[in-house]
Amino acid sequence: MRATRVLFVFLWFFCVYSPAAFCANVTYDHRALVIDGKRRVLVSGSIHYPRSTPEMWPDLIQKAKDGGLDVIETYVFWNLHEPVRGQYNFEGRADLVKFVKAVAAAGLYVHLRIGPYACAEWNYGGFPLWLHFIPGVQFRTDNKPFEAEMKRFTAKIVDMMKQENLYASQGGPIILSQVENEYGNIDAAYGPAAKSYIKWAASMATSLDTGVPWVMCQQADAPDPIINACNGFYCDQFNPNSNSKPKIWTENWTGWFLSFGGAVPYRPVEDIAFAVARFYQRGGTFQNYYMYHGGTNFGRSSGGPFISTSYDYDAPIDEYGIVRQPKWGHLKDVHKAIKLCEEALIATDPTITTPGPNIEAAVYKTGSACAAFLANIATSDATVTFNGNSYHLPAWSVSILPDCKNVVLNTAKINSASMISSFRTESLKEEVGSGSGWNWISEPVGISKADSFSKFGLLEQINTTADKSDYLWYSSSIDLEDDADSQTVLHIESLGHALHAFINGKLAGSGTGNSNKAKVEVDIPIKLVAGKNMIDLLSLTVGLQNYGAFFDTWGAGITGPVILKGLKNGSTVDLSSQQWTYQVGLKGEDLGPSSGSSGQWNSQSDLPTNQPLTWYKTNFVAPSGSNPVAIDFTGMGKGEAWVNGQSIGRYWPTYVSPNGGCADSCNYRGAYSSSKCLKNCGKPSQTLYHVPRSWLQPDSNTLVLFEESGGDPTQISFATKQIGSVCSHVSESHPPPVDLWNSDTKAGPVLSLECPYPNQAISSIQFASFGTPYGTCGNFKHGRCRSNKALSIVQKACIGSNSCSVGLSLDTFGDPCKGVAKSLAVEASCA
């Protein structure tokens, strides 16, 4: 008690005399987080600092603020910050303090998810590999060696934040912290030790005296005072484990992650808006989008295995930092609508009734404040009577009534404009005076480094490489008295994730797993000769496992058996237990060609193409302008790429997604799942790879590739992201824009357009129709009913302006078909 009082006096003294802008007291009750004595309705979004660049952070954060967010949420990535035990990295994309300060500079709060287990489709779930080699360690259970390391790192991060006065109790932006992550999903596998571990983690976290609450997500038994929170596509039915805790949604998945070999998932904004409104309707007061900006898995940071380099996540701000419309804009409107209800939301609990089948009404009423939510959770439209008034509710939607009478927004009716974006490709421009295009180095097949070693039997890969490289060579040989039979087959079994088999220096065959099954089992026809035959197997990982009970023990690499079948007389030889020589990584990785500085580049002879194990280098001029840049790796096989020494990640344009599972459109009505809405079936999972503008120089740049399986670098091109058209389609039944909300004003629906960049203006109207138009942006069509005035009216209102608004009025457009529900559809170009 005395210690608590001393701490309070110290914090009071610090807040009074600190140069920090303000000190906030952050607590909670059953309704909400309470900041300086006031309950708050908060909207949050995840932006992971290492998945973008420091140069991008201010713009991303500002767009999040403009989109109606109050809070930025991020994990802290242990293996990024402590790659070697006791050696720390907080520079560049790892500058956590700079990121938190950037959020504060924009006037937003921070939820710091220290973990330090992250999952996040991040390599090894964010754990550093050295942790695996601590004697006696067992991850995420009541294990003293693990707990000691977890506490040391968590305390390190907390102390860093305190030293910079970044907790709200010190005048900083951090109002929440998280310990552990989604442990409740898998804790049963750890038995009784799981409960004692969670109690320890809670006690450890609260002992660090951050002055702000801690949360645990997906942890129903989170001990007091830890707030247990929900993750998922929907969390309206979730309730915390105590009536004294608020209802918090730490991860509302705005899409889903992409895997190499998979189709591209997306989530319709109507469904996200429905889920958000349902959460606040049923008592929620803090909701976070995972992700609000997904970004890029630079270097070897992606997990999985098989997580792609793009971590776009179909988020409201795309991988390149461009707002994704209409998702960003419609959710912005949802946030405004919910904030109009805040006074009522924070004052009381909802009264929930069911005025019809699959219809749910929630009313928040206190004094003069009244707000209501009307939800239709069916997949067909409905009409409901509420408070004596009739309301049409589209299927799978929520109408928000800030005054319990008038609808400010329905989640299925989008007022926000949409955009068509595309990539404009251009050939790679060589730097003037840089010589003849591409240079190259051949990576040796098999053992070529002095630190190789030999062992009897086959070794597991992660324990051997400690993830210092994706690659591990397994090399052996067999002597034959005469040529082998033409039917000889090399049978290889591997824990994953892919492998290449070389016989006498030549690639004989390959095998790869996938995101559902990492293990590889292949039978490769081979040709052996009389005498000594070299068998060199290159095993590779594609991001380490990041999720699941005991995921740190799952392993990778060729653990066997490795068998030669169909030798002379049908005999079989098991090579598994014989002596193998091992080499961790590639010779080129040690020599440093990724920086382009190695002196061994070959430019004198013909460029080898479609050859495995080849390093390539060229110098190039950056694409002009300021639009986001990507490299199109079509023509290459699989490997890693570096621009000016910075790894832009693994590329794999030859891994094609299955043909089935995609549709031209996705019906948002009904429960969403990660496989419900897919696109890009039968095509490469990823061909375009983000190159941050800040990594490029105007004239002199170096691109280095390591091509693993064979490709033609001369086919590589650059692509810049362009916004082709902006569109909107608004009906007579749409509510007026949220910004026009006023219970006393009879405003009608309005169609609004805005060019994506402030220096642009609407240059032409590609389509305009008032009546019964149909279709989607880029493919609108006139219906049977149309006004002949629409095009000229829209042209007059919009051309030459950065933005414009056109009201849907029969006085303006006339009535081309009486008694028919009408709408206005417009597509415009910006220049």
C-alpha positions in Angstrom: 0.0 0.0 0.0 2.8 2.4 1.0 4.7 1.6 -2.3 1.5 2.4 -4.3 1.1 5.7 -2.5 4.7 6.6 -3.2 4.3 5.7 -6.9 1.1 7.9 -7.0 2.9 10.9 -5.5 5.9 10.4 -7.9 3.6 10.3 -10.9 1.7 13.4 -9.7 5.0 15.2 -9.2 6.2 14.1 -12.6 3.0 15.1 -14.4 3.0 18.5 -12.8 6.6 19.3 -13.5 7.3 17.2 -16.7 7.8 19.1 -20.0 5.4 16.5 -21.6 2.3 18.0 -23.0 -0.1 16.2 -20.6 -0.4 13.2 -18.3 -3.5 11.1 -18.7 -4.9 8.7 -16.1 -6.1 5.6 -18.0 -8.3 3.1 -16.2 -11.4 1.2 -17.2 -14.8 0.1 -16.1 -17.4 -2.3 -17.5 -18.3 0.1 -20.4 -15.1 1.5 -21.7 -11.5 2.7 -21.2 -11.6 5.7 -19.0 -9.2 8.5 -19.9 -8.9 11.3 -17.4 -12.2 10.3 -15.9 -14.1 10.1 -19.1 -15.3 7.0 -20.9 -14.2 6.8 -24.5 -15.5 5.2 -27.6 -12.3 4.4 -29.6 -11.5 3.2 -33.1 -8.1 1.7 -33.6 -6.0 0.3 -36.5 -2.9 -1.9 -36.8 0.1 -0.5 -38.6 3.3 -2.6 -38.1 6.3 -0.2 -38.2 8.8 -2.7 -39.8 6.4 -3.5 -42.6 6.8 0.0 -44.0 9.6 2.6 -43.8 10.1 5.6 -41.5 9.6 7.8 -44.5 6.1 6.3 -45.0 5.0 6.4 -41.3 3.8 10.0 -41.0 1.6 9.7 -44.2 0.2 6.4 -43.1 -0.6 7.7 -39.6 -2.2 10.8 -41.0 -4.4 8.8 -43.4 -5.4 6.6 -40.4 -6.4 9.8 -38.5 -8.2 11.2 -41.5 -10.0 7.9 -41.7 -11.4 8.4 -38.2 -9.0 6.4 -36.1 -8.1 7.4 -32.5 -5.5 4.7 -31.8 -2.7 3.0 -33.7 -1.9 -0.6 -32.6 1.3 -2.4 -33.3 3.1 -5.5 -32.2 6.7 -5.4 -31.0 8.9 -7.8 -32.8 11.5 -9.4 -30.5 13.6 -11.1 -33.3 13.8 -7.7 -35.1 15.0 -5.9 -32.0 17.3 -8.6 -30.5 18.6 -10.8 -33.3 21.5 -11.8 -31.1 21.0 -12.1 -27.4 22.0 -8.9 -25.8 22.6 -7.1 -29.1 19.8 -4.7 -29.9 18.5 -3.1 -33.1 16.2 0.0 -32.9 17.3 1.7 -36.1 15.6 2.4 -39.4 12.4 0.3 -39.7 13.1 -1.0 -36.2 13.0 2.5 -34.6 10.0 1.8 -32.3 10.4 5.0 -30.3 10.4 7.1 -33.5 7.2 5.3 -34.6 5.4 5.8 -31.3 6.4 9.5 -31.4 5.1 9.8 -34.9 1.8 8.6 -33.8 1.8 11.0 -30.9 2.7 13.9 -33.2 -0.5 13.2 -35.2 -2.5 13.4 -32.0 -3.4 9.7 -31.8 -3.1 7.1 -29.0 -1.0 3.9 -29.2 -1.8 0.3 -28.2 1.6 -1.4 -27.8 1.3 -5.2 -28.1 4.6 -6.2 -26.5 3.7 -9.9 -26.4 6.5 -10.7 -26.9 5.0 -13.6 -29.0 3.4 -11.9 -32.0 2.2 -14.5 -34.5 1.4 -11.8 -37.1 2.5 -14.1 -40.0 6.0 -13.0 -38.9 9.0 -15.3 -39.0 9.0 -17.7 -36.0 6.1 -15.7 -34.5 8.5 -12.9 -33.6 10.7 -15.1 -31.3 14.5 -14.9 -32.0 16.1 -18.2 -32.9 18.7 -18.0 -30.2 15.9 -18.4 -27.7 15.4 -21.9 -29.0 18.9 -22.8 -28.0 18.7 -21.6 -24.3 19.3 -24.8 -22.2 16.1 -26.3 -20.9 13.9 -23.8 -22.6 10.2 -24.5 -23.5 8.3 -21.7 -25.2 5.1 -20.3 -23.9 4.6 -22.4 -20.8 5.6 -22.3 -17.1 9.3 -22.7 -17.9 11.8 -20.7 -15.9 14.4 -20.2 -18.7 11.6 -19.0 -21.1 10.0 -16.7 -18.5 13.3 -15.2 -17.5 14.0 -14.2 -21.2 10.4 -13.1 -21.8 10.5 -10.8 -18.7 13.9 -9.4 -19.6 12.7 -8.3 -23.1 9.3 -7.1 -22.0 11.0 -5.0 -19.3 13.5 -3.7 -21.8 10.7 -2.4 -24.0 8.7 -0.9 -21.1 11.8 0.8 -19.8 12.5 2.3 -23.3 9.0 3.7 -23.4 9.3 5.1 -19.9 12.6 6.7 -20.7 11.0 8.6 -23.5 7.9 9.5 -21.5 5.7 7.6 -23.9 3.1 6.1 -21.6 -0.1 8.1 -21.1 0.7 8.3 -17.4 3.8 10.3 -18.4 2.1 12.5 -21.0 2.7 10.0 -23.9 0.4 8.3 -26.3 0.4 4.7 -25.1 -2.9 3.9 -23.4 -2.8 0.1 -23.6 -0.3 -2.7 -23.6 -0.7 -6.3 -24.4 1.1 -9.3 -23.0 1.1 -12.7 -24.7 -1.1 -13.2 -27.8 -3.9 -15.6 -28.7 -2.6 -18.1 -26.1 -6.1 -19.3 -25.3 -6.5 -20.7 -28.8 -3.8 -23.4 -28.0 -3.3 -23.4 -24.3 -5.1 -26.8 -23.8 -2.1 -28.5 -25.4 0.2 -27.3 -22.6 -1.9 -28.8 -19.8 -1.9 -27.4 -16.3 1.3 -25.4 -16.8 -0.7 -23.1 -19.2 -2.7 -21.7 -16.3 0.3 -21.0 -14.1 2.1 -19.5 -17.1 -0.8 -17.1 -17.8 -0.9 -16.1 -14.2 2.8 -15.5 -14.2 2.6 -13.4 -17.4 -0.2 -11.3 -16.0 1.7 -10.7 -12.7 5.0 -10.0 -14.6 3.3 -7.4 -16.8 1.5 -5.5 -14.1 4.6 -5.4 -12.0 6.2 -3.2 -14.6 4.1 -0.2 -13.5 3.2 1.3 -16.9 0.4 3.3 -15.5 -2.0 2.0 -18.2 -4.1 -1.2 -18.5 -2.9 -4.5 -19.9 -4.8 -6.8 -22.2 -4.6 -10.4 -23.3 -6.5 -11.3 -26.5 -8.3 -14.7 -26.9 -7.6 -15.5 -23.2 -10.9 -16.2 -21.4 -9.1 -16.8 -18.1 -7.0 -13.7 -18.2 -6.4 -12.9 -14.5 -7.6 -9.5 -13.0 -6.8 -6.8 -13.7 -5.8 -7.9 -17.2 -8.6 -7.2 -19.8 -9.4 -10.2 -22.0 -10.1 -9.2 -25.6 -11.5 -10.7 -28.8 -10.0 -11.5 -32.2 -12.0 -12.5 -35.2 -14.1 -11.5 -38.2 -17.0 -10.8 -35.7 -16.9 -10.1 -32.0 -20.4 -8.8 -31.3 -21.2 -11.9 -29.3 -18.0 -11.7 -27.2 -18.2 -10.7 -23.5 -15.2 -10.2 -21.2 -14.7 -12.5 -18.2 -15.7 -9.9 -15.7 -18.5 -7.4 -15.4 -15.9 -4.8 -14.4 -14.0 -5.0 -17.8 -14.9 -3.3 -21.1 -15.6 -5.1 -24.3 -12.5 -4.8 -26.5 -11.9 -6.2 -30.0 -8.1 -6.3 -30.6 -8.2 -7.8 -34.1 -11.0 -7.2 -36.6 -9.5 -8.9 -39.7 -10.0 -6.6 -42.7 -9.0 -9.3 -45.1 -6.6 -12.1 -44.8 -3.0 -12.9 -45.5 -1.7 -14.1 -48.8 0.4 -17.3 -49.1 2.7 -18.3 -52.0 0.7 -20.8 -54.0 -2.6 -19.3 -52.8 -5.3 -17.1 -54.3 -5.7 -13.5 -53.1 -8.2 -13.1 -50.3 -10.4 -10.0 -49.9 -13.2 -8.9 -47.6 -16.1 -6.7 -48.8 -16.4 -3.4 -46.9 -20.1 -3.9 -46.4 -19.3 -7.0 -44.3 -16.6 -5.2 -42.3 -18.9 -2.2 -41.6 -21.6 -4.6 -40.5 -19.3 -6.3 -38.1 -18.1 -3.0 -36.7 -21.6 -1.6 -36.2 -22.7 -4.9 -34.6 -19.8 -4.7 -32.1 -20.7 -1.2 -31.0 -24.4 -2.0 -31.1 -23.9 -4.8 -28.5 -21.8 -2.9 -26.0 -18.3 -2.7 -27.5 -16.3 0.5 -27.1 -12.8 -0.3 -28.4 -12.4 -1.9 -31.9 -9.1 -2.4 -33.8 -8.7 -3.2 -37.5 -6.1 -5.9 -38.2 -4.7 -4.6 -40.5 -5.4 -0.9 -41.3 -2.2 -0.9 -43.3 -0.6 -4.3 -43.9 2.6 -3.3 -45.7 5.4 -5.6 -46.9 7.4 -8.5 -45.4 10.8 -7.2 -46.3 13.9 -9.4 -46.1 13.2 -12.8 -44.6 10.7 -11.5 -42.1 7.6 -13.4 -43.4 6.5 -16.4 -41.4 4.0 -19.1 -42.2 5.7 -20.9 -43.8 4.9 -19.7 -47.3 3.6 -16.3 -46.3 4.0 -14.0 -49.3 6.2 -10.9 -49.3 3.1 -8.8 -49.7 1.2 -8.3 -46.5 -1.4 -6.1 -48.1 -4.2 -7.9 -46.2 -6.9 -6.0 -48.2 -6.5 -3.3 -45.6 -8.1 0.2 -45.9 -4.6 1.6 -46.7 -2.9 -0.7 -49.3 0.6 -2.1 -49.3 1.9 0.9 -51.1 0.3 3.5 -48.8 -2.6 4.4 -51.0 -6.1 4.5 -49.5 -8.2 1.6 -50.8 -11.6 2.9 -51.9 -14.4 2.5 -51.1 -13.2 0.5 -48.0 -11.3 3.4 -46.4 -14.0 6.0 -47.1 -17.0 3.8 -46.1 -15.3 2.9 -42.8 -14.6 6.6 -42.2 -18.3 7.2 -42.5 -19.1 4.4 -40.1 -16.7 5.9 -37.6 -18.3 9.3 -37.9 -21.7 7.7 -37.4 -20.6 5.8 -34.3 -19.0 8.9 -32.8 -22.3 10.8 -33.2 -23.7 8.2 -30.8 -20.8 8.4 -28.3 -22.6 10.5 -25.6 -25.3 7.8 -25.3 -22.9 4.8 -25.8 -20.7 5.7 -22.9 -23.5 6.6 -20.5 -25.3 3.3 -20.3 -25.6 -0.3 -21.4 -27.8 -1.1 -24.4 -31.4 -2.3 -24.2 -31.6 -5.1 -26.8 -34.9 -6.2 -28.4 -35.9 -8.4 -31.4 -38.7 -6.6 -33.2 -38.8 -9.2 -36.0 -37.1 -12.5 -37.2 -33.4 -11.9 -37.5 -33.9 -8.3 -36.5 -32.2 -6.8 -33.5 -32.6 -3.3 -32.1 -30.3 -1.8 -29.5 -31.1 1.4 -27.7 -28.8 3.5 -25.6 -30.8 6.1 -23.8 -29.8 8.4 -21.0 -31.3 11.8 -20.2 -31.6 13.8 -23.5 -29.2 11.4 -25.3 -30.6 8.5 -27.3 -28.9 6.4 -30.0 -30.2 3.2 -31.7 -28.8 0.5 -33.9 -31.1 -1.6 -36.1 -29.5 -4.8 -37.4 -30.8 -7.3 -40.0 -28.7 -10.4 -39.5 -30.5 -12.3 -42.3 -29.4 -12.6 -45.9 -32.5 -11.1 -47.3 -33.9 -7.5 -47.0 -36.5 -6.7 -44.3 -38.7 -3.9 -43.2 -39.1 -3.2 -39.5 -41.2 -0.9 -37.3 -39.2 0.8 -34.6 -40.5 3.6 -32.3 -43.6 3.9 -34.5 -41.5 4.4 -37.7 -40.9 2.0 -40.6 -37.3 1.3 -41.7 -36.0 -0.7 -44.6 -33.0 -2.8 -43.6 -31.0 -4.3 -46.4 -29.8 -7.8 -45.8 -26.8 -8.2 -43.5 -26.7 -4.6 -42.5 -27.0 -2.2 -39.6 -28.7 1.2 -39.6 -27.3 3.7 -37.1 -29.7 6.3 -35.6 -27.9 8.8 -33.5 -31.2 10.3 -32.3 -33.2 7.1 -32.2 -35.2 8.3 -35.1 -33.2 9.3 -38.2 -30.8 7.0 -40.0 -27.4 8.6 -40.5 -25.8 5.5 -42.1 -26.6 2.0 -43.2 -23.6 -0.3 -43.4 -24.7 -1.8 -46.8 -25.2 1.6 -48.5 -21.9 3.1 -49.6 -21.6 6.8 -50.1 -17.8 6.8 -50.5 -16.3 6.8 -54.0 -14.4 3.8 -55.3 -11.2 3.8 -57.3 -9.7 1.7 -60.1 -5.9 1.4 -59.6 -3.5 -0.3 -62.0 0.2 -0.7 -62.5 1.9 1.0 -65.5 4.9 -1.1 -66.5 8.1 0.2 -68.0 11.3 -1.5 -68.9 14.2 -1.3 -66.6 16.3 1.7 -67.6 20.0 1.1 -67.3 22.1 3.7 -65.6 24.1 5.7 -68.2 27.7 4.6 -68.4 27.0 1.5 -66.2 28.2 -0.9 -68.9 26.4 -3.8 -70.5 23.2 -4.5 -68.6 23.3 -7.5 -66.3 26.3 -9.0 -64.6 26.3 -12.4 -63.0 27.9 -14.9 -60.6 27.2 -18.6 -60.5 26.6 -20.0 -57.0 28.5 -23.3 -56.7 26.5 -26.5 -56.5 27.1 -28.4 -53.2 29.8 -27.7 -50.7 32.0 -24.6 -51.3 32.6 -23.0 -47.9 35.3 -23.7 -45.4 32.9 -24.0 -42.5 31.1 -27.1 -43.9 31.0 -30.1 -41.6 30.2 -33.8 -41.9 27.8 -36.0 -39.8 26.4 -39.5 -40.2 22.6 -39.2 -40.8 20.3 -36.5 -41.8 20.0 -33.3 -39.7 17.0 -31.2 -39.0 17.4 -27.8 -40.7 16.4 -25.2 -38.2 18.6 -26.6 -35.4 21.5 -26.7 -38.0 21.2 -23.2 -39.6 19.6 -21.3 -36.6 17.8 -19.6 -39.5 20.9 -17.6 -40.5 19.9 -18.5 -44.1 17.0 -20.1 -45.9 19.4 -22.7 -47.3 21.1 -25.8 -46.1 23.2 -28.1 -48.4 23.1 -31.9 -47.8 25.9 -33.5 -49.8 26.9 -37.2 -50.2 28.0 -39.6 -52.9 27.6 -43.1 -54.1 30.1 -45.2 -56.1 28.8 -47.6 -58.8 30.7 -50.2 -60.7 28.8 -49.4 -63.9 26.0 -47.1 -65.1 22.8 -47.2 -63.2 19.5 -48.5 -64.7 17.5 -45.9 -66.6 14.7 -46.4 -64.1 16.7 -45.2 -61.1 14.6 -42.9 -58.9 15.8 -40.7 -56.0 13.2 -40.7 -53.2 13.4 -37.8 -50.8 11.2 -37.0 -47.8 11.5 -33.6 -46.1 9.8 -31.7 -43.3 9.8 -28.7 -45.7 9.6 -26.3 -47.1 11.2 -27.0 -50.6 14.2 -28.7 -52.1 16.3 -29.0 -55.2 18.2 -32.2 -56.0 21.4 -32.0 -58.0 23.1 -35.1 -59.4 26.7 -34.7 -60.5 26.3 -30.9 -60.5 23.1 -30.8 -62.6 19.6 -30.0 -61.4 17.6 -33.3 -61.5 14.4 -32.2 -59.9 12.6 -30.2 -57.2 9.8 -30.4 -54.8 7.8 -27.9 -52.7 5.3 -27.9 -50.0 2.5 -25.4 -49.5 0.8 -23.4 -46.8 -1.4 -26.3 -45.8 1.3 -29.0 -45.9 4.9 -27.9 -45.6 6.3 -31.5 -45.9 7.8 -32.5 -49.2 7.9 -36.0 -50.6 9.3 -36.5 -54.1 10.5 -39.2 -56.5 13.0 -37.8 -59.0 14.1 -39.9 -62.0 17.9 -39.6 -62.2 20.8 -40.8 -64.3 23.9 -42.2 -62.5 27.2 -43.1 -64.0 29.9 -45.6 -63.3 32.2 -44.4 -60.6 31.5 -41.7 -58.1 28.2 -39.9 -58.2 27.7 -36.7 -56.2 24.3 -36.1 -54.7 23.8 -32.6 -53.5 20.4 -31.7 -52.0 19.6 -28.0 -51.4 16.9 -27.7 -48.7 15.2 -24.4 -48.1 12.8 -22.7 -45.8 10.2 -20.1 -46.8 9.6 -18.4 -43.5 9.4 -20.3 -40.2 6.2 -21.4 -38.5 4.6 -18.6 -36.5 1.4 -20.2 -35.0 0.3 -23.3 -33.2 1.1 -25.2 -30.0 4.8 -26.1 -29.8 5.3 -24.5 -33.2 9.0 -23.9 -32.3 9.6 -27.6 -32.4 8.0 -28.4 -35.8 11.2 -28.4 -37.7 12.2 -28.3 -41.4 14.7 -29.8 -43.8 15.5 -33.3 -45.2 15.1 -35.7 -42.3 14.6 -38.6 -44.6 14.5 -41.2 -45.7 16.6 -40.5 -48.8 16.5 -43.7 -50.9 17.9 -44.7 -54.3 15.3 -47.0 -56.0 15.6 -49.0 -59.2 19.3 -49.7 -59.3 20.7 -52.6 -61.2 18.8 -55.8 -60.4 16.0 -53.7 -58.9 18.0 -53.1 -55.7 17.5 -50.2 -53.3 20.0 -48.2 -51.3 19.0 -46.1 -48.3 21.3 -43.2 -48.0 19.8 -41.7 -44.9 22.2 -43.0 -42.3 25.4 -42.6 -44.3 27.8 -39.7 -44.0 26.6 -36.3 -45.2 28.4 -33.1 -45.5 26.5 -29.9 -44.6 26.9 -26.3 -45.5 24.8 -23.6 -43.9 23.8 -21.0 -46.5 25.3 -20.0 -49.8 28.8 -18.9 -50.6 27.4 -15.8 -52.1 25.7 -14.8 -48.9 29.1 -14.7 -47.2 30.8 -12.8 -50.1 28.2 -10.1 -50.0 27.0 -9.8 -53.6 23.6 -8.6 -52.3 25.1 -5.2 -51.8 26.5 -5.3 -55.3 30.0 -4.7 -54.1 31.6 -8.1 -54.8 34.4 -7.9 -57.3 33.6 -11.3 -58.9 30.8 -10.2 -61.2 31.1 -11.6 -64.7 30.1 -9.3 -67.6 32.4 -10.6 -70.3 30.5 -13.6 -71.5 26.9 -14.3 -72.5 24.4 -13.8 -69.8 23.2 -17.2 -68.5 19.4 -17.4 -68.3 17.1 -20.1 -66.9 20.0 -21.5 -64.9 19.6 -22.3 -61.2 21.7 -20.8 -58.5 22.7 -17.6 -60.2 23.3 -14.1 -58.8 22.4 -11.2 -61.1 23.2 -7.5 -60.8 22.3 -4.4 -62.8 22.4 -0.7 -62.3 19.2 1.2 -63.1 17.5 4.6 -63.1 14.5 4.9 -60.8 11.1 5.4 -62.5 10.3 9.1 -62.6 7.6 10.8 -60.5 6.4 10.1 -57.0 4.0 7.2 -57.6 4.6 4.0 -55.6 7.1 1.6 -57.3 7.1 -2.2 -57.7 9.3 -4.6 -59.6 7.4 -7.1 -61.8 9.4 -10.4 -61.5 7.5 -12.2 -64.3 10.2 -14.3 -66.1 12.0 -15.2 -62.9 11.7 -18.3 -60.8 12.2 -18.0 -57.1 14.7 -16.1 -55.0 15.4 -12.9 -53.1 16.1 -9.4 -54.3 18.0 -6.4 -53.0 17.7 -2.7 -54.1 20.7 -0.6 -53.0 21.6 -3.3 -50.4 18.1 -3.4 -48.9 16.2 -6.7 -49.3 12.7 -6.2 -50.7 11.9 -9.8 -49.8 11.6 -13.2 -51.3 10.1 -13.4 -54.9 8.3 -16.4 -56.3 6.3 -15.5 -59.4 6.2 -19.1 -60.6 4.1 -20.4 -57.7 0.6 -20.4 -59.2 -2.6 -20.5 -57.2 -5.2 -23.3 -57.8 -7.7 -22.8 -60.5 -10.8 -23.1 -58.4 -12.4 -21.1 -55.6 -12.6 -17.6 -57.2 -15.7 -15.8 -58.5 -16.3 -12.6 -60.4 -17.9 -11.0 -57.3 -18.4 -11.9 -53.7 -21.7 -11.6 -51.9 -21.0 -9.8 -48.6 -24.3 -11.1 -47.2 -23.7 -13.9 -44.7 -20.8 -14.9 -42.5 -17.4 -14.2 -43.9 -14.5 -16.7 -43.8 -10.9 -16.4 -45.1 -11.8 -18.6 -48.1 -15.1 -17.0 -49.0 -13.9 -14.2 -51.3 -10.9 -15.0 -53.5 -9.4 -13.6 -56.7 -6.4 -14.3 -58.9 -7.1 -18.1 -59.2 -4.9 -19.9 -61.6 -2.4 -17.1 -61.6 0.9 -16.4 -59.8 0.2 -15.5 -56.2 2.5 -12.5 -56.4 4.3 -11.0 -59.3 4.7 -7.4 -58.1 7.1 -6.5 -55.2 7.1 -3.2 -53.5 10.3 -1.0 -53.6 9.9 1.9 -51.2 10.6 5.2 -52.9 12.9 6.2 -50.0 15.2 3.3 -51.0 15.7 4.7 -54.5 18.1 7.3 -55.8 17.0 9.3 -58.8 19.8 8.1 -61.2 22.0 5.5 -59.7 20.6 2.3 -58.2 21.7 -1.3 -57.9 19.4 -4.3 -58.2 20.8 -7.7 -57.1 18.9 -11.0 -57.4 19.7 -14.5 -56.2 17.8 -16.8 -58.6 17.4 -20.2 -57.1 15.5 -22.2 -59.7 16.2 -20.4 -63.0 14.9 -17.3 -64.7 15.6 -14.5 -67.2 16.4 -11.2 -65.5 16.1 -9.3 -68.8 12.3 -9.8 -68.6 12.1 -7.9 -65.3 10.2 -4.6 -65.5 9.3 -1.7 -63.2 5.7 -0.8 -62.4 4.3 2.4 -60.9 0.9 2.4 -59.3 -1.6 4.6 -61.0 -5.2 5.6 -60.1 -7.2 5.2 -63.3 -10.8 6.2 -62.4 -12.9 7.3 -59.4 -16.5 6.2 -59.3 -19.5 6.4 -57.2 -23.0 4.9 -57.3 -25.6 6.3 -55.0 -29.4 5.6 -54.9 -32.3 7.6 -53.8 -32.6 5.4 -50.7 -29.1 6.2 -49.5 -28.9 8.4 -46.4 -27.3 11.8 -46.9 -23.5 12.0 -46.3 -22.7 11.6 -42.6 -21.1 15.1 -42.6 -24.5 16.6 -43.4 -26.1 14.9 -40.4 -28.6 17.2 -38.6 -31.8 15.9 -37.3 -33.6 19.1 -38.3 -32.4 19.1 -41.9 -34.1 17.2 -44.7 -31.0 16.6 -46.8 -31.1 14.1 -49.5 -28.5 11.6 -50.9 -25.4 13.1 -52.5 -22.9 11.6 -54.9 -19.3 12.8 -54.1 -16.1 12.3 -56.0 -12.5 13.2 -55.1 -9.2 12.7 -56.9 -6.7 10.7 -54.8 -3.9 13.3 -55.0 -4.4 17.0 -54.0 -2.6 18.2 -57.2 -5.1 16.4 -59.4 -8.3 17.6 -61.0 -11.2 15.7 -62.6 -10.4 15.9 -66.3 -13.2 13.9 -67.9 -16.4 12.1 -67.1 -16.3 8.6 -68.5 -19.8 7.6 -67.5 -22.8 9.3 -65.9 -26.3 8.0 -65.7 -29.3 8.8 -63.6 -32.1 6.3 -63.7 -31.4 2.5 -63.5 -27.7 2.2 -64.2 -26.0 -1.0 -63.2 -22.5 -2.6 -63.1 -19.3 -1.8 -61.2 -16.7 0.9 -61.4 -15.0 0.6 -64.8 -18.0 -1.3 -66.1 -21.1 0.8 -65.6 -24.0 0.3 -68.0 -27.1 2.4 -68.7 -30.4 0.8 -67.6 -33.7 1.0 -69.5 -34.5 4.2 -67.6 -32.1 7.2 -67.9 -32.1 10.9 -67.8 -30.6 12.7 -70.8 -29.3 15.5 -68.5 -27.0 13.4 -66.4 -23.7 13.7 -68.3 -23.9 17.5 -68.8 -24.9 18.1 -65.1 -22.0 16.0 -63.8 -19.5 17.5 -66.2 -20.5 21.0 -65.2 -20.2 20.2 -61.5 -17.0 18.2 -61.5 -14.6 18.9 -64.4 -11.6 21.0 -63.4 -12.2 20.4 -59.6 -10.3 18.1 -57.3 -13.6 17.1 -55.7 -17.3 17.6 -56.4 -20.7 16.7 -55.1 -24.0 16.2 -56.9 -27.3 15.9 -55.1 -29.8 13.3 -56.3 -32.7 15.5 -57.0 -35.6 15.1 -59.4 -35.6 18.9 -59.7 -32.0 18.6 -61.1 -32.2 15.5 -63.3 -35.9 15.3 -64.0 -37.9 12.0 -63.6 -37.1 9.7 -66.5 -39.3 6.9 -65.1 -42.0 7.7 -62.5 -42.5 5.2 -59.7 -39.1 3.5 -60.3 -36.3 3.6 -57.7 -33.5 5.5 -59.3 -29.8 6.0 -58.7 -26.8 8.0 -60.1 -23.7 6.3 -61.3 -20.5 8.2 -62.3 -17.0 7.3 -63.4 -14.5 10.1 -63.7 -10.8 10.4 -64.7 -8.3 12.5 -62.8 -5.2 14.1 -64.2 
